[in-house]
Amino acid sequence: MQRQSSTTRTAARRTVRAVNDLTAKWAATASADRGTVFSAPGVWPLLAFLADGATGAARAELSEAVGLPADEAASAARELLAAMDRVRGMDAALGLWTRRTLTLRDAWREGVPVDALGVLTGDPAVDAAALDAWAAERTGGQIPRMPARPDEDTEFVLASALALRTEWLQPFDDGLLVPATGPWQGRSLAGLHRSTSLLDRVGVAQSAAGAVTELKVLGDTGVDVHLLLGEDHMGPGAVLGAGVDALARRIPVVPGTHMPYGETGPGLEVRRVRAMWPRPAALNVATVPFTSTARHDLMERHELFGLTAAKDVAEGHFPGIAAEPLALQRGEQAATATFSALGFRAAAVTVFMAYGAGMPEERYVTTDVDATFDRPFGFLAVHRTSRLVLAAGWVTDPEPYREDEDDEGH
C-alpha cells in the first residue's frame, strides 16, 4: 500500500512538472508590452485527452506538448482534474458536446470525466447559447461566454472551466503609489500596502536571464499568488520562467531572512533603520491592484500546443475518439484574474472544437526590507502543496489612484 501511494505521488509530481513546464513555454511567447493572463491547467487536460485519441503525427505532437507519453496522458488528466477540484476555493469542470451523427468510441468517452455531456444541434445560435451558459455557470460569471463560437460544421466540442478564489491571510491597505522610476514613473496609481514580520515571504531567485524578486502572498484556501519582478531587461518569458524554475527548485532562491543590506534584488532593498522601541524586522510591501483579461487563439500557437498536424483537414487524426474522421477546427482560451486588497480570483475557459509621521528619539536598531512592485511584473497563482501553477500573467496597466479611495475603504 505504501508502494502504491509512493507511485501515485511520483505520477502526480510528473504531471505538475509537465503542466508547469507548459506554463513556462507559454509565458515565453507573451509580449512584454501587453498585460495578459493564461492558465496552462485549463489547456493541458484537453490536450491530454486529445492525445489519447489521436494517431500518427497528431499523437506524437500532442504527446510532446503534454510532456507525457500519449498512452499515459488521459489518466494523468483525470487525476489532475480531480486534484484541482479538491482544492478549496477552486472549481474544475469538463464539458463535451457532439453531434448525434458522431459515433464516439466507448473506451475514450468512458475515460473522460465530463460533468456536462451535451448534444450539438447544428444551429449555431442555439449551440452557442448552451455553451455560453455552461461557461458562465462554471466560472461564477467571471467568463460569461465560451471563447470560440460553433458553426454549422462543428461536430465535437471539448471544454474545460476553472474558477479560483482565495482571500489573503493578511489583507492589504489601499493607498497611493507614485513610482519614482521605470515605465510608470510619476503616475498616481492605486496602491496596495502592508507590513509583516515574516521576511521569508520574499526572496530573490537567480536565473540564467537575471535576478527575479519573488513575493508570496498567502491565501486562506491553500492557494497563494507569487508576484515576480525581474531586472529591467527581462520580459514575461524570463520572469515567469524563473518563477516556475523556483517552484521546481531548479534555481536557487535567497530568502529575505538571509539577505545582506543594500539593494539585493529588483525592487528590493534591505535597510538598517532606527526605531523608538524594540520591534522585529519588517517586510514592507507596496504593489498595485490589477485585473487582467485575455483571449488566446491556441491554433495560432499550434507548435506550442502540438496542434500542427491535428488542424489539417485533409484527413482524420482522432480515430480513438470517434469512428468518423475529425480535425481540429478551433482552440481558444478566455482568462481573467483580479488581485485586490482582500484577495485573488481567477477563471479560465478553454475550448477545442472539431469539424466533423514625526522624528522622536530613535534609540534602537532593527531591519526593514522594502519590496516595491512599481513597474511591469509577473504573477503566478500557485497551489501551495503541489506547487501547481493555476494561473499566470503579466501586469502592464495598473489602475490610476482616485482621491476618494481612502474614504471608500475596502
N, C-alpha and C positions, 0 to 999 in steps of 0.2 A: 504493500500500500504506500509505503514511504517512497519506493522507487517510482511508482506511478505519479505521485504528487510532484516529485522532482522532475520527471519528464514533462509534465504539464507546465510547470514553471519555466522550464527551458524553452518550450514551444512558445509560451506567452512572451518571453523576452525576445525571441526571434521575431515575432510579429510586431512588437513595439518598435524594435530596431528597424524593421523594414518600413513601417509606416512613417517613423520619424525621418528616415533617410529620404522618403518621398517628399516630406515637408522641406528638407534642406534643398533638394533638387528643384522643387517648385519655386522656392524663395530665390534661387539663383537666376530665375527668368524674370523676376519682378523689376519694375522700373524704380529708380531712386527718386524720381520726380513726382510720382503719384502715390497717394495712400492706397492701401489695399488690405484685404483680409481674405484668408482662404483656409480650408480645412482638408488636409490630406485624409483624416479618418472618414470624411464623407465620401471621398472618391475610392479609396483603397479597397473596401469590401466589394464594391461594384466591379472593379477591375478583376478582383479575385474570382468572383462568380462567373464573369465572362471568360476568364482564362480557363476555368474548369470545364466550360462547354465548348471551347474553341478547338480548332485543329490547325495544323500547318504553321505557316509563318505568323498568323494571328496569335496562336497559342504561345509560340516562342517569344514574341514581342511582349505580350501581356505578362507572361511569366517573368520576364526581365524587369518590367516596370513594377510588378508586385514585389519582386525580390525574393520570391519563393518558387519552388517547383510547382507547375500548374496542378499536379495531382494532390498537392497539399494545400492549395490556395483556398478552396471552399471551406474546409474545416477550420482553417485559421480565421477566415472571415466570420464564420458563425461564432467562434469564440470571442473575437473582437467585439462584435455587435452585442453579444450577451454581456461582456465585461463592461462596455460603455453604458449599457442600460442599467447596470448595477451601481454606477457612480451616483452618489447623492447629488441632486440638483441637475441631473442630466437625463435627457430622454433621447433614445436612439430608435429609429424605426426604418423599416424597409418596405417598399411597395412594389407590386408587379401587376402590370396591366397588359392584356394581349387581346388580339382579335380572336373571335370564335373560330375562325378558319385556320388559326395557327395551332399545330399539334405539339405541345410541349412534351419533352422527354420526362417520364415519371421520375427517373433517378435524379435528374437535375432539379426538377421542381421540388421534390421532397427534401432536397438538401439546402433549399433557400428559405430561411426562416422569415417569411413575409408576414407582416401584421395586416397588410391590405392586399387582397387579390381581386383585381377588377377586370372588367371587360371593356375593350375599346369598341365604340360603336361605328367608327368611321366618319362620324360627324365632328369636325374639328372643334366647333364651339362647345358641343356637349362634353366631349372628352377633355378639353382644356378646363372647363368648369369643375369637373370631377377631380382633376389633378391639382388644380389650384386650391380647392377645398382641403384636400389631403395635406398639402404643403403648409397651409395656414394653420390647420388644426395641430399638426405635429410639431410646429415651432412656436406655438402660442402666439401666432400672428406676427412674429418677427420677420418671416418670409411669407408674404401674402400670396405669392404666385409661383408656380413652377417656372424655373428659369428658361425652359425650352417649350415650344408650342407644338403639339401634334398636328399632323395634316392627314389628308385622306389616305396617304400611303403608309402611315405609321402602323406597324403591326405588333410592336413589342416595346414596352416601357419598363425600365428598371430604375428605381429611385431610392435614395436614402435621405433621411431628415435627421438632423442633430440639433438639439436645443440645450443650452447650458446656462446656468445661473448660479451665482455664488455671491455672498456678502462678505466684506472684509472683516477679519477678526478685529482689526483696528481701523476704523474709518479715517478718511482724510478730512481736513478742514478746507472749505472753499476760500479762495482769496485771489490775489492778483499776482501775476508773474510777468516780468518785463525782462526778457533775455538781453544780456549785455553784448553778446557776440553771436555770430552764426546767422543762418538764413532768417531767423525770427527776430533778429536784433531790433530793439526799440519798440516792438509791438506790445500793446497792452493785452495780455492773454488771460483767460480764465485759468486760474491755477489751483492745484491741489497740494496741500502741505500737511506733513505730520512728522512727529519725532518719536523715536523708540530707543530703548537702551540695548536692543538686540543688534549688535553690529554685524553679526554673521548673516543678516538678511541681504547684505550687499557683498559683492565680490568682483574681482577682475579676472576675466578669462584671457589667456594668452593664446591666440590663434595664429596661424601662419600669415594671415592677412593683417593682423594688428590686434591691439588690445580692445576688449569689449567689457564695459561695466554692466553687471547683471544685478538687478534688484528684484527680490522675490516678495511679492505681495500676496499674503496668505488668505485664502478664502475659508469659509466655515463649512464647506462641503467636501474638503479634501482636494479641491481644485485651486491652484494658485496661478497667478499671472506673473511672468518674468518680463520685466522691462529691460531692454537691451540697447545700450548706447555705445556705438563704435567710434573709432577715430574718424576725423573729418573726411578722409578719402574713402571710407568704407561704405559700400552700398548695402541694400537689404539682403542680397545673397550672402555676402561675407558676414554680416552681423547676425542674421538669423541662423546661418550655418554654424557659426561659433556657439550660439545658444544651444543648438541641437548637439553639437560635439561635447559641450559642457555637461549636458544631461547624460550622455553616454560615457562620461568620464574619459573621453579621448584626448582632452586637453586639460592642462592644469588651471585651477581657479584659486586665487588667493583671497581668503575671506577678509572682511573688514576688521576682524579681531587681530589679524597678523600684518596689517599694512603699516608701513613707515609714515612719518609725517611728510607732508607735501602733496603735490598733485600726483596721485597714484594710479589714475585711470581716467578715461574720458568722462568729463563732468564730475569727477570725484576728487575731493580734497580732504586730507586728514590734517586737522589743525590742533595746535596746543593752545588752549584757552584758559582764562582765569574766571573764577566763579566766586560768589559771595559765601557759599556754603558747600560742604562736600556733596557731590552728586555723581551718579555713574556717568560713564561716557554716553554720548548720544549720537544717533544716526538721524540726521535731519534730511527729509526728502522733499523735493519740490518737483512737480511734474504737471502735466496738463490733462484734463479730461478729454476724451475723444469718442467719436462714433465713426467707425469705418464701415463702408459698404462696398461691395464689388460683385461683378458678374464675370465669370470666366468661361470662355469658349474652349473647352477641353480638346476639341478637334483641331483647333489652331496649333496646339502644342502636342500633336499626335505622337511625335517621337518621345516626348517625356512620359506620356501615359501608355505607350505601347499600342497605339491605335492605328498605325500607318496601314498595315495590311487589312485590319478589320473594317476600315471605311471603304475599301474597294468593292464597288457594287457589281463587279464583273462576275463574282462567284460568292457562294455562301461560306461563312467562316465559323459557324457555331452549330455543327451537327449534334453536339452533345446537349444543346438547349432545345432545339426543335427539329422536327422532321423536315420542315420546309427550310430553304436556304435563307439566311439572314445576313445583312451587312449593316454596320452602324450608320445611322443617319445623323444623329446629333448627340453631343455630350456637353453639358453645361453645368455650372455651379453658381448659385447665388449665396452670398455670405454676408453676415453683419456681425459687428462686435461693438459693445459700448463699455467704456471704462469710466466710472464716475466716483464721486466721493464715497459712496456707500458700497459699491460692488461692481461686478462684471457680469455681463450677459452676452451670449453669442449664439448664433444659429447658422446653419448651412443646409441647403437643399441641393442635392446633386442628382442629375438625371442622365440616363443614356436611353436614347430612342433608336430603334432599328426599323429599317424598311421591313416589305416584309419587315524802546524802553530807557532809564537814567544811567548814571555812571557811579554807583556806590562802590565802596571799598571791595576789592577783589583779592581775597587772601588765599584762595585755594586754586589748585591747578587740576584740570581734567582734560578730556579729549573730546573733540567733536569731529564727526565725519559728515561732510556735506555731499549729497548726491543730487545733482541737478540735471534734469532732462529737459533742456531748453532749446533743442534743435531736433531735426528728424531722428526718430528712434524706432526700434522694432519691439515686438512683444510676442510672447508665447504663452498660451493658456495650457497649463501642464497638470495632468493628474499626478498628485504628489506621490502616490505609492508606486505606480507602474512607470512613471516618467513619460507617459504617452503625451505627445503634443496634440491637443484637441483643436486648437486654432492658432493661427499665426498671422502677423500683419506688420505693417509699416505705417508710421504716423507722420504726415507731412503738413496737415492743415488744421492746426489747433483752433479752438474756439476763442473769439475775442472776449475780453473782460467787459462785463457790464457793471456799471456803478451800483445798480440795485441788487447785485448778487449778495452782498454782505447783509442786506436787510431781509433777503428771502430765506436765508438759512439753507438747509439741505433739501 
